[in-house]
Amino acid sequence: MNFNIEVNNRIIQARKGDTILETLIHNGIRVPRLCSLKNLSPTGACRICVVEVKGIKNLVASCSYPVSEGMIIYTHSPRVLKARKIIVELLLSNHPDDCLYCERNGSCELQDLSYELNIRERRISAKKIKHKLDYSSPCIIRDPTKCILCGRCVRVCDEIQSVSTFEFINRGSKTQIGTSMNRNLNFSNCIGCGQCIIVCPTGALHERSAIDELQTVLTNKTHKVAIQLDPAISISIGEEFGFKTGKDIEGKLIAALRKIGFDYIFNSAFAADILIIENAVELKKRIEEKSNLPMISSSCPAWVKFAEQFYPDLLPLLSISKSPQHIMGSIIKSYFANSQSIKPSEIFSVSTTPCLARKFEAQRIEMTSNGISEVDCVLTTRELARLIRLYGIDINDIEPQQADLPFRVSSSAGKLTANAGGTTEAILRSMNYLLTGNELSTLKINELRGVSGIKEFELKIGKERIKVVISNGLSNIHSLIQSIQKGELNAQFIEIMACPGGCVNGGGQPLGLSEKERKVRTKSINDMDETETIKVAHKNPTVNDIYNKLIEAFGRDEMKKMLNTHFNKRDVLK
């Protein structure tokens, strides 16, 4: 039901059941806010979004107040602007004065609001509460001193990620946001997805940077430095340098990395091709043996940690394949090191990824060989952009270059793994070839693209009917897992990605993008599938060549150790 209301002396339409803020947004009227986010329950905690409603004595929080017919609203009246200014001044009164070297300087919503409201002096003084920084997590650093209690991290972790790491603790002026029993993050059930960083309006949460460690290695030249580029990086890092959202700048990025001083630059999509083949072979074997079904994807490290903590009984169902990051890391420090007559310990292996949880994954004991880590350093997209700026490289004015051999060539199927549903689509392409010896008549599977929530799909391949399930994000994961545990889900393969949309929207990606702009990233990955020559992993000639050389140099059993892993129950505070 629609009806009319008056806003700033203008008649607009409203829908019954919407809040005032939702109505304003639908009509293109901007109201500043700190605690409110789309798809999260409203709380009215920050009060920045207050508006004046005729007939109501007090200002109301537009994010939580329902709209009603005949309302007369003022969004920027003198009274409203004064209230917003005082609220921001109160937040600043207890906020650190370290904007110049804050992680979020230039991308801080509190800083932006201060500028917007013309706050140029400190009129309100307060005793600053000091908190210790939490450096315990390999993925995320917490700085409670910069927390403004908006509660975004609490709600995104609970409502979107189904993890519930954060909560409000204490009362009154002593209220703060912390983990269970207010312990450090490494004791908590945090899965390292980094979605809390994406929504944090200040520098209270940010990634643990590896730039200093990497810079030391690059400067001292103590190692040969190899770097692998995730396919989601090339279509997102351009956002940091003014390129259009979704623009693929892989060639320029590679050229920039060569200027910085990396010895070898490889494409992680090559390792994704190996992952696809390994998953297809493993799934075929499980279907033939009718054992450990459904097979569940294990390429998302945040999901794997989630399973280890909350559902260890599912671990036997997880694929034994390593993630593309560690398939590549393992091959670099075995086959590639051997081919270049370099000791594995003399290679410093760097991974660039949109995923914060890969920082945790790189430290897992399972991802080491003879005491040597497969991946020594992990950079997020944001860190990679800072590294390029640190070396004074103008990425806009640089000639594109290609990645190094032998890991240059990849299929578009390998790149699809950056999107939710992409891994499943890529595996089904190779499964069809394994079971029938032929390619799918139509490689593109529209039903597996643009997946929202949980999606089921069935495809007839030869004599088999392969049913797959995709979980885009973890919001409905508990009901899905209960179906698996009860044996009610008659599926052969389940893909689970912790971040909504997949790796393209990982916690390490550039900040401040709208939902529409994030969909452009997904489309850019899908567009690659239209233009690439090789569209299936099993037709990548370099992958087949590497398989043969790995077997020849190390033997089949040792090769399997390089490509496969295992997972264990993990006890944490919940």
N, C-alpha and C positions, 0 to 999 in steps of 0.2 A: 504494500500500500504506500503510495506516494502522497506527499502533502507539501505545502509551501511554508517556508519560514523566512524571516528577514534577517540578513546579516550585513552589517555596515551599510544600512539604508538601501540594500539591494535584495530583491526577492529571489530565492533559490529553492530548488526542490530537495526534499529530504525523504528518506525511507524509514518506515516504522521499524524499530528495533536497532537502528544505528545509533552510535554515540555522536555527540556534537562534532568531535574531531573527525570521525569517519565521513560525516556529511560535508565538512569543510574541505577535506582532501578530495572528495569526489567532485567538488565544484571548483577545484583549483585555488583554494584559499589556504595559504600557508600559515601555520601556527607553530612556533618553536616548541620542542619537547626534548626531554632527556630520558625519561623512563619508558616511554611508549615506543613499541615496535610492532610492525605488522605481523600477524599470526601469533602474537603473544597476548596473554590475558592482560587487560588493563588494571593498573593499580592506583593511579593518581598520586604516586609517591613524590615526584619531583615538584609538581605544581607549576612548572614552567608554562604549561599549556593552558593556564587559566584564562577564562573569558568572562565578560560581563553579560549577564542575562537580565533583561528588564523584568522587574517584579521579584527578583531574588536578591536578598540583602547582600550575601557574600558572593565573592567570585567563585566560579565553579571550575573544576578540572574537566576540560573538554574531552579528555581521553576516556573518562569513565562515566560521564553524565549523559543519560539518554536524551535524544532529541525528541521534541513533541510539537504538535501542530500549533502554529501561531506564535512560536518563540521569536523574540527580538533580541539579537545577539550583537555584541560589539567585541571584535577580536583585538583591536589595537587602540582602545580608548586611553586617555591619560591615566586613568585609574589602573587599567590592565598593565600598561607599560611600566608604571611605577612599581607595581607588585612584582613583575618579572625581574626588574632591575634589582630590587631588594633581595629576591630569592637567590639570584646569581651572586650578589655581593656577599650574602651569607655563606654560600658555598666556597667562595674565594677566601673568606676570612680564615678558614681552616685548611687552606690548600697550599702546598709547597710553592715557593717562588723560584722554580727551576725550569721555567719554560724554555730557556735558551738551549738547554741540553736534555730536555725531556724527550723520551722516545716518540711521543706523539705531537711534538711541536710542528704546527702546520696542518695537522690532521686531528686536532682535539676539538670536540664539540663544545666543551666548556669555554675554551679559548675563543671559538667562533661566536658563541653567544655573548661573551664579554664585549667583543668588537661590535656586534650587531646592536647591543643595548648601550653603546657609547660609555662603557665603564673605563675610566682613565685614571682612577685613583682608588686607594684603599680607604674607604670611609668607615668600615666596620672592623674592629680589631678583635681577635680572639686568640686564646691560648692554643697553639698548634699541637695536635696530638701526634706523637711520633710512633711509628710501628716499624718493626724489623722487616726488611725485604726477605721474601721467601725465594731462595735460589735452589731449592731442593729438587725441583723437577728438571729433567733434561729438555723439556719442551717449553714450559711457560714460567715466566717470572712474575710474582705477585708483589705489588707495591701498595699495601693497604692505605698508606698515607694519602694517596691520590684518589682513593675510592670516594665517590659522592653518594653512595647508597642508592643508586637508581634501581638496582635489582635486576638489570638486564641479564647479567651472567647467571643469576639464580634461575631465572625463568627459561632462558634458552637451554641451559643444561638439564633442566627438569622437563620442560614441555616439548622441546624439539629433539634433544639428544637422549632423553630417558635415563640419564645417568645420576643426576641430583648430587653433584659434588659439592656445590655451594649452598649456603643457607645463611639467614640472618641470625646472628648470635648476640647475646646480651640485650639490654633494654635502655631506653632513654638516650642520654648523651653518649653512652658507652656502646651503643649499637654499632656493629660492624658486620662485614660479610666474611665468612670463613668456611672451613671444611669441617667434617665431623670431628668433634672434640677439639676444634680449633688447632688441629695438627697441621704440619706442613703438607704441601701437595703430594710429595712422594709417599706419604702414608695414606693418602686418600684414594678414592676409586676413580680419580681423573683418568680418562683414556687418551688425553693429549690431542684431541681433535682440533682444539683452538677456536671453536665457534664462539667461545666467550670473548676472545680477543677481537673477533670481527665486530661484535656488538658493543664492546666496552667504549664509552664515549671519551674516556681520558686515558692516561698512561698507567692505570692501576693494574692492567694485565697486558703483557707483551711477550713476544717470543724470546727465548734464550739465544742470544746471538753467538755465531761461530766465526764472525768476521776477523776478530783479533787473532785467533788461532790460525786461521787460513792465511792471513796476511803475513804472519811470522814465517810460515812455510814458504810462501811465494817469494818473500824477500831474501831469506837465507839460502834458498835453493838446496835444502838438505834432502829433498826427495824429488822424484818425478811426479808432477801433479796432474792427475787425470780427473776430468769432470764429466758427469753425465747430465743431460738435460731432459727433464720430464716433458712429454708432449703438451701438457697444460701450461707450461711456462711460456712457450713462444707466443701463445695467443692471449696472454694476460699481462706480461711484464711491460708491454708497450703502454699500458694504462699509466704506468709510473712516469713515462717520458712524453706524454701528450699525444700518443697515437690513438686512433679511433679504437673503441672497445672491440675486442675480438680480432684485431689485426695481427696476422702472423708475421713476426719479425725474427724468425729463427736465424736466418742468414746474418742479419745485423748483430744479433746477440752473440753468435759464434765469433764473428770478427772482433767484437768488443772483448770477449774472453781471451782471444789470442793476444790482443794488445796488453791485457793485464799480465799475461805471462804463463797461462796454463799450457802444459806440454801436450796434453791429449784431450780432445773434446769429442765426446760420443753422444749418441742419441739413445735415451732410455726406451724409446718405442721399439728398438731392436730387441731389448730384453723382454718387452711386453709380448712380442711375437713368440718368444720361447715360452713365456708363461701360458699363452693361449694353447700352444701345441701340447705342453705338459698337462694342462688342465683337460684338454680334449682326450688325450690318451688315458689319463687317470679315470675320467668319467666313463669312457667306453669300457674300461676294465671292470669298474664297479657295477655297471649295468649288466655286463655279461655274467659276473659272479653273484649278482644280486646281494651285494654286501655294502655296508656303510652308506646307505642312501637315506635321504638325499645328500649329495655332496654339496658342501657349502664353501663359497669362495673365501680365500684367506689373503688376498692381496692388499686389503685395507688394514693397516696396523692398528688403527683405533678400534675397529670392529673386533679384531683378534684379541686385543687386551680386554675389551668388553666381555667377550665370551669366556676368557680365562678367569675373569673375576666373578661374573654373575652366573654363567652357565657352563661350568667345566665339563658337565656330562655330554656337551655337544662337541667337544674337541676331537673325538674320533671321526666326526663327520666332516671336519674341515679339510680342504685340499692340502696335500703335503707340499705343494709348490711354494717356493720362496716368492716374495714380491718382486716386481721388475727391478726395484732399486738394488736388491741383494743378489738377484740373478746376475745383473750387470757387474756389481761389485765383486762377486765371486769369480766371474770369468776374467775380469781385469787383472785380479791378483793370482790367477792360475794360468790360463791359456795365454792371455796377452803378455803377462810378465815373462812367461817362458819363451814366447816368440820373439821378444825384444831383448832376451838375455839379461833381464832385470830381476833382482830378488823381490819377492812380494813385499817384504818389509821396507823396501826402498821406494815403493809407490804410495803416494798420499792420495787416497780416493775420495773425491767430493761428489755429493749428490745434490742437485738442485730440484726442488719439489714444492708444490703448493701445499703440502701436507706437513703439519707440525708433528704429528705422531711418528713420522719417519725419523725424527731425532731420537725418540725413545727406541724405535726399532733398531737403529744402528748400534745401540748399546747392549742389545740382547746377547747373552752368552751363546745362544744358538746361531748367531750371525758372525761367528768367529771361526777361524781355521788355524789350528796349531798356535793358538794364542794371538793371532793377527786378525784384526777387525776387517771385515769385507768392505765396509764404508767407514772412513775416518771422520768425515765432516759432512753435515747436512745444512744446506742453506735454503731458506724459504724464498719465495718470489720477492718479498719485500727486502730481505737481506741482500739478494743478488742485485737488486736495483741500487741499494746503498753502496755496494761494492763497486759497481760501475761508476757511480758518482764520485766515490772516494779516489778513484784513479783518473778523474778528470776527463772521462771519455764522452764525447758527444755522439751518442748512439744514433741520432737523427742524421748526422753527416758522416756516414761510414759505409763502405762498400760491403755487401753481403758475401759471406764465405760459406763453405760446406764443412760439415763435421768430418772427423778423421775416419779413415779406414782402420780396421775392418768392420766397425759397428756403425756404419753410416746409413745403410739401406734398411728401411722398415716398411711394413705394410700399413695401409690405412686402418686395418683391423687393430693393430697395436696402438694406434693413436686413439681409437674409439674407447679404449679402456679408461680414458680420462673422464668420460661421462657415465652417469648412472645408467645401467642397462647396456653399456658398450661392451663390457667384458663378456656378458652373456651372448650378445649378438656375434661377437668375434669367435667365441667357442663353438656356437652352433654352425658357423660357416665351416670350421675345420672338422667338426663332428660329422657333418654331412659327407665330407670327402673321405673320412676314415671309414664310415659305415657303408658308403655306396661307391666310392671311387670317382664320384662326380661332384661338380660344384652345384650349389643351390641355383635354381633357375633365376631367382631374384635375390641378390646378396643383401640388399637393404631390407631390414625387417622393421617396418614402421611402428609395429605394436610395441617394440622395445625402446622406442625413442620418446623423450618427453614424459617419462614415467613420473607419476606423482603418487607418493605413498607406497603401497604394496600392489604389485601387478602380477597376475598369473598369465602364462602364455604356453600354448602347446603347439609343437611342430612335428609333423610326420616325416621321419627320416628313414628311408628304406622300409624295413619291417617294424621299426621301433617308433613309438610315439613318445617324444621327449617333452616332458612338462617342466617348465622353468618358472621360478618365482624371483622377482626383483624387489628388494626393499630399498627404496630411495630415502636414505636417512634412517634414523633410529626411533622416530616418533611412535611407530606402531610395532616396534620390534618384539615387545614382550608377548603380545597376542600371537604373533607369527611363531615365536619359539614354543609357546604352549601347544600350538597345533602340531609342531614337529615332535615334541615330546610325547604327545598323546597318539601319535601315528595317524593323525587325521589329514595330513598333508601328503597327498600322493604325487610327489614331484621327484625329479631326478637331480635337478641342480637349483641352487639358491644363491643368488648374488646379493651381498649386503655391503652397502657403502655407508659409512658413518656420517659423512657430510651431505646435506641435501643437494642434489644435483651431481654429486660425485666429486672427484678430485679438482675439477675446474672451479669449484667453490670451496676449496679447502681453507683451513684456518691460517695458512701462510700467504694467502693471496692479497693483492692491493685492497685497501680499505675504501669504504664510502660509496660502493656501487649500489644502484637500485636493483630491485628484482628483475626489471626489464633488461638492464644491462648485463646481469649475470646470465640471462637466457641467451644473450648474444654470444657469450663465450661457448656455450653448449652448441649453438648453431655453427660456430666457426670450426669446431672439431668435426661435426657432422659434414660440413662442406668439404673438408679435406678428403672424406671418403668418396666424394663425387669426382675429385680431380686426380687423386693418386693413381699410379699405374698398377701397383700391386695392392690388391684389396683383401687378400687372405694370408694369414700368417704362414701357412704351410707352403706357399709359393715364394717365400723370401729366399732367394738362392744362397745368401750369406748365412742364414740360420742353418740351412741344411749342411753347408760346408763346415760351419763351426761344430755342429753335432758330430760329424765324422772326425774332425781333428781332435775334439775333446776325447772321444772314445779311443782314438789312435794314441794320443799322448798320455792319457791317464787311466784308460779302461772304463768300461761301462758302469761298474759299481761306484768308482770314484766320481764319475761324472754325475751320477744320481745324487751323491752327497753334496755336490756343488749346487745343484738345482733344487734340492728338497730340504725340508726342515721338519720340526715337530713343535708342539705347543704343550704348555703345562698349566695346571691350576695355579692361580695367583691369589694369595690371601691379602686383603687390604681392608681398611676401615670403610664401612658402608653407612 
